Amino acid sequence: MRFRIGLLLTLCVGLGSAGTLSVNFDQVQLSGAPGDTLTYSGTLTNNTGALVYLNGVSMNLASFDPSDYDPTDFLLNAPFTLDVGVTSGDFDFFTVTIPAGFTPDVYIGSLDVQGGPTSSDFNDLGSGDFTVNVTGSAAPEPASWGLLPLGLAALVSRWRMRFGSGVLVEDDAVARAGRGR
């Protein structure tokens, strides 16, 4: 029970720190439908007693292919260094593109920041957990749109068979009952 409460607090606050750097997400959970691209952003805080170089980033996201997420934003937007006790400005960390046909559910991932005391270090400095809430499909697939005219044609054909040229065709039992009077 304590583990669940601790995990829930970590997710709700949007703060994860596995080392000397705190990764603070603006929003820990983003929602989208298949085909949507979600952008996660936030800040970093140096909790050490020394300047750190931010040299790399790695991430994983349960059930997603690595080609579905892109940490390029982090590499382009993160400061090169972060001084003692300093919090970076807010910047985009990465994007996640939800593949077509993906099952609606909540998926958990983590972002790990690497660096160290020099520009050639790739030690784990800190990490933050995030979630992707996949909702129902955004729009029908093109194949579904292609079926729409077929369905309408079937309805029109059925209507014409039933009503013909505008004269209601009676049920055989009703027609015979009317003739017997």
C-alpha positions in Angstrom: 0.0 0.0 0.0 2.8 2.4 0.8 4.5 1.7 -2.5 1.2 2.6 -4.4 0.8 5.8 -2.5 4.5 6.8 -3.1 4.1 6.0 -6.8 0.9 8.0 -7.0 2.4 11.0 -5.3 5.4 10.9 -7.6 3.1 10.8 -10.7 0.7 13.5 -9.4 3.5 15.9 -8.6 5.3 15.3 -11.9 8.7 15.2 -10.2 11.1 12.3 -10.6 14.7 12.2 -9.4 16.9 9.2 -9.6 20.2 11.0 -9.1 21.4 14.5 -8.9 19.0 16.1 -11.2 15.2 16.5 -10.8 13.1 16.1 -13.9 9.9 18.2 -13.5 7.2 17.6 -16.1 4.6 20.3 -16.7 2.0 17.5 -17.1 2.9 14.0 -16.1 0.0 12.5 -18.2 -1.1 13.6 -21.6 -4.0 12.1 -23.5 -4.5 11.5 -27.2 -6.1 9.3 -29.9 -4.3 7.2 -32.4 -2.6 9.5 -34.9 -2.1 12.3 -32.4 1.4 13.6 -31.4 1.8 14.6 -27.8 4.6 17.0 -26.6 5.9 16.7 -23.1 7.7 19.7 -21.5 9.1 20.8 -18.2 12.1 21.9 -16.3 15.3 20.4 -14.8 16.8 21.3 -11.4 20.4 20.6 -10.4 20.4 19.3 -6.8 24.1 18.7 -6.6 26.9 20.8 -5.2 28.6 21.3 -8.6 27.8 22.3 -12.1 26.6 19.5 -14.4 26.8 19.1 -18.1 23.7 17.7 -19.8 25.0 15.4 -22.5 22.3 13.0 -23.4 18.9 11.6 -22.8 17.3 8.1 -23.1 13.7 7.0 -22.7 11.4 4.1 -22.9 7.6 3.8 -23.1 5.8 0.5 -22.5 4.3 -1.2 -25.6 5.5 1.6 -27.9 8.1 1.2 -30.6 11.1 3.5 -30.1 10.2 5.1 -33.5 7.0 6.3 -31.9 8.8 8.7 -29.5 11.4 11.3 -30.3 13.7 13.0 -27.7 15.2 15.3 -30.3 13.5 18.3 -28.6 15.4 17.6 -25.4 18.8 17.6 -27.3 17.9 20.8 -29.1 16.3 22.8 -26.2 18.1 21.7 -22.9 20.8 23.9 -21.6 24.3 22.6 -22.1 25.1 23.0 -18.4 23.1 23.6 -15.2 24.7 25.3 -12.3 24.3 24.4 -8.6 20.7 24.7 -7.3 19.5 26.2 -10.6 16.2 25.3 -12.3 16.2 25.5 -16.1 13.6 27.4 -18.0 10.6 25.5 -19.3 11.3 23.6 -22.5 10.0 20.7 -24.7 11.5 17.4 -23.6 10.1 15.0 -26.3 7.2 14.0 -28.5 5.1 10.8 -28.6 3.1 9.8 -31.7 0.4 7.4 -31.0 0.2 4.8 -33.8 -3.0 4.1 -35.7 -5.0 1.3 -34.2 -3.3 1.5 -30.8 -5.4 0.0 -28.0 -6.9 2.6 -25.6 -5.1 2.3 -22.3 -2.6 4.2 -20.0 1.0 3.5 -20.8 4.0 4.3 -18.5 7.4 5.6 -19.6 10.5 7.2 -18.2 12.9 9.9 -19.4 16.6 9.5 -18.2 19.0 12.4 -18.4 22.7 11.7 -18.8 25.7 13.9 -18.2 28.2 14.7 -15.4 31.0 17.0 -14.4 32.5 17.2 -17.9 31.1 17.4 -21.4 32.1 13.8 -22.2 30.3 12.2 -19.2 27.2 10.1 -19.7 26.3 9.2 -16.1 22.6 8.9 -15.2 21.8 12.2 -13.5 18.1 11.9 -13.0 14.9 10.5 -14.4 11.2 11.3 -14.5 8.2 9.0 -15.1 5.3 10.0 -17.4 2.2 8.4 -18.8 0.4 8.4 -22.1 -3.4 8.0 -22.0 -4.5 6.6 -25.3 -8.2 7.3 -25.9 -10.5 6.0 -28.7 -9.7 6.6 -32.3 -9.5 10.2 -33.5 -11.2 9.8 -36.9 -12.3 6.9 -39.1 -9.6 5.3 -41.2 -9.8 5.9 -45.0 -11.2 2.3 -45.5 -14.1 3.1 -43.1 -14.9 6.3 -45.1 -14.9 4.1 -48.2 -17.6 1.9 -46.7 -19.9 4.8 -46.0 -21.2 5.1 -49.7 -21.8 1.3 -49.8 -23.9 1.5 -46.7 -25.9 4.4 -48.0 -26.4 2.6 -51.4 -27.7 -0.4 -49.4 -30.2 1.7 -47.5 -31.4 3.4 -50.7 -31.8 0.0 -52.4 -33.7 -1.4 -49.4 -36.0 1.7 -49.4 -36.7 1.4 -53.1 -37.5 -2.3 -52.7 -39.9 -1.6 -49.9 -41.6 1.5 -51.3 -41.0 1.0 -55.0 -42.4 4.0 -57.0 -44.0 5.6 -54.0 -46.8 3.1 -53.5 -46.5 1.1 -50.3 -46.2 -2.6 -51.1 -48.5 -4.5 -48.6 -47.5 -7.6 -46.8 -49.0 -10.7 -48.5 -51.0 -11.6 -45.4 -52.5 -8.1 -45.2 -53.2 -8.1 -49.0 -55.0 -11.4 -48.9 -57.0 -10.4 -45.8 -58.2 -7.3 -47.6 -59.3 -9.2 -50.7 -61.4 -11.7 -48.7 -63.8 -9.0 -47.5 
